[in-house]
Amino acid sequence: MTTRPTNARIQKLSAGMAFAAAAATTIALAPSASASPGDVTVSPSVSGNTITLEVTNNANKRIGCEIFGVKANSTPTASAVVFGYQTPEELGALISPGTSKNVPMRVTAGNPPKPTGSATIPTETYDIYWGCATITLPPGSVREQFWGTNPPLTNMTPTAGAPVRVTVTGAGPATPEPRSEAPTTPARPTVPGLPGIEIPEQICAPWACYPLPRP
């Protein structure tokens, strides 16, 4: 795999990875150093109208990510982006080596589109494209590594062969069955000839109580 320094691009990555640029198919993340596909992986979770993506970083450096979703089977261009996520411009927002982070998807807003809107994603089936990169400070001091789909990795072999498909149904998580307020012990038998009066569990004298067996 070819490599080259990535001064200009890493400056953008360390500042949160320009969202519209990563979404457009005509602009690519720079070629990477050798990156193992399993070092950075993603896993989606859908609850109601919210989507989170768990990003797991098994690489040896901190990473920042650019993620965007389009309607299933549509062309992944900037104008088609419905929602996404980009690593904030904060060092603490990067994903540390050996950790995982759940990142929330937000509806895109503005021009160029940025994932700064509501966390309520419209009901639909989507394809999620993603790209993550190691972040080294100062920028350009080493060759960075990249993982993800094409796009945003358009000038290199992606480490993920296909986007992640999710379906947002608007249905929330299953509601647990309410607990019954009825007593858990069976009712005792009634006194013959006196309906509604139960036979007591025990008979007590001043010096002791004696249990009564069930009939």
Solvent accessible surface area in square Angstrom, and as a share of the most:
residue,aa,sasa,rsa
1,M,132,0.59
2,T,106,0.61
3,T,57,0.33
4,R,127,0.46
5,P,76,0.48
6,T,4,0.03
7,N,82,0.42
8,A,77,0.60
9,R,28,0.10
10,I,0,0.00
11,Q,102,0.45
12,K,104,0.44
13,L,2,0.01
14,S,37,0.24
15,A,47,0.36
16,G,2,0.02
17,M,2,0.01
18,A,41,0.32
19,F,5,0.02
20,A,23,0.18
21,A,15,0.12
22,A,2,0.02
23,A,0,0.00
24,A,23,0.18
25,T,57,0.33
26,T,126,0.73
27,I,79,0.40
28,A,20,0.16
29,L,2,0.01
30,A,8,0.06
31,P,23,0.15
32,S,1,0.00
33,A,20,0.15
34,S,85,0.55
35,A,15,0.11
36,S,58,0.37
37,P,81,0.51
38,G,46,0.45
39,D,37,0.19
40,V,1,0.01
41,T,61,0.35
42,V,27,0.16
43,S,55,0.35
44,P,51,0.32
45,S,64,0.41
46,V,57,0.33
47,S,52,0.34
48,G,11,0.11
49,N,37,0.19
50,T,59,0.34
51,I,1,0.01
52,T,45,0.26
53,L,0,0.00
54,E,67,0.30
55,V,0,0.00
56,T,34,0.20
57,N,0,0.00
58,N,91,0.46
59,A,8,0.06
60,N,122,0.63
61,K,66,0.28
62,R,81,0.30
63,I,0,0.00
64,G,1,0.01
65,C,0,0.00
66,E,0,0.00
67,I,0,0.00
68,F,0,0.00
69,G,0,0.00
70,V,0,0.00
71,K,108,0.46
72,A,24,0.19
73,N,127,0.65
74,S,44,0.28
75,T,89,0.52
76,P,19,0.12
77,T,45,0.26
78,A,26,0.20
79,S,111,0.72
80,A,32,0.25
81,V,13,0.07
82,V,31,0.18
83,F,0,0.00
84,G,0,0.00
85,Y,24,0.09
86,Q,47,0.21
87,T,5,0.03
88,P,60,0.38
89,E,127,0.57
90,E,112,0.50
91,L,98,0.49
92,G,77,0.74
93,A,9,0.07
94,L,22,0.11
95,I,8,0.04
96,S,51,0.33
97,P,60,0.37
98,G,63,0.61
99,T,59,0.34
100,S,59,0.38
101,K,71,0.30
102,N,101,0.52
103,V,1,0.01
104,P,59,0.37
105,M,1,0.01
106,R,99,0.36
107,V,39,0.23
108,T,22,0.13
109,A,50,0.39
110,G,65,0.63
111,N,148,0.76
112,P,71,0.44
113,P,25,0.16
114,K,98,0.42
115,P,13,0.08
116,T,99,0.57
117,G,22,0.21
118,S,61,0.39
119,A,33,0.26
120,T,83,0.48
121,I,0,0.00
122,P,70,0.44
123,T,86,0.50
124,E,65,0.29
125,T,37,0.21
126,Y,2,0.01
127,D,8,0.04
128,I,0,0.00
129,Y,20,0.08
130,W,9,0.03
131,G,0,0.00
132,C,0,0.00
133,A,0,0.00
134,T,0,0.00
135,I,5,0.03
136,T,24,0.14
137,L,90,0.45
138,P,95,0.60
139,P,47,0.29
140,G,20,0.19
141,S,63,0.41
142,V,60,0.35
143,R,117,0.43
144,E,1,0.00
145,Q,39,0.17
146,F,0,0.00
147,W,0,0.00
148,G,0,0.00
149,T,1,0.01
150,N,79,0.40
151,P,8,0.05
152,P,0,0.00
153,L,0,0.00
154,T,39,0.23
155,N,107,0.55
156,M,27,0.12
157,T,97,0.56
158,P,41,0.26
159,T,32,0.18
160,A,22,0.17
161,G,85,0.82
162,A,67,0.52
163,P,41,0.26
164,V,29,0.17
165,R,125,0.45
166,V,10,0.06
167,T,72,0.42
168,V,1,0.00
169,T,87,0.51
170,G,34,0.33
171,A,69,0.53
172,G,51,0.49
173,P,107,0.67
174,A,101,0.79
175,T,119,0.69
176,P,114,0.71
177,E,155,0.70
178,P,118,0.74
179,R,220,0.80
180,S,92,0.59
181,E,165,0.74
182,A,63,0.49
183,P,113,0.71
184,T,139,0.81
185,T,102,0.59
186,P,100,0.63
187,A,85,0.66
188,R,32,0.12
189,P,43,0.27
190,T,64,0.37
191,V,44,0.25
192,P,119,0.75
193,G,75,0.72
194,L,92,0.46
195,P,122,0.77
196,G,70,0.67
197,I,94,0.48
198,E,90,0.40
199,I,38,0.20
200,P,71,0.45
201,E,112,0.50
202,Q,92,0.41
203,I,99,0.50
204,C,72,0.43
205,A,31,0.24
206,P,134,0.84
207,W,192,0.67
208,A,39,0.30
209,C,65,0.39
210,Y,117,0.45
211,P,107,0.67
212,L,52,0.26
213,P,115,0.73
214,R,118,0.43
215,P,132,0.83
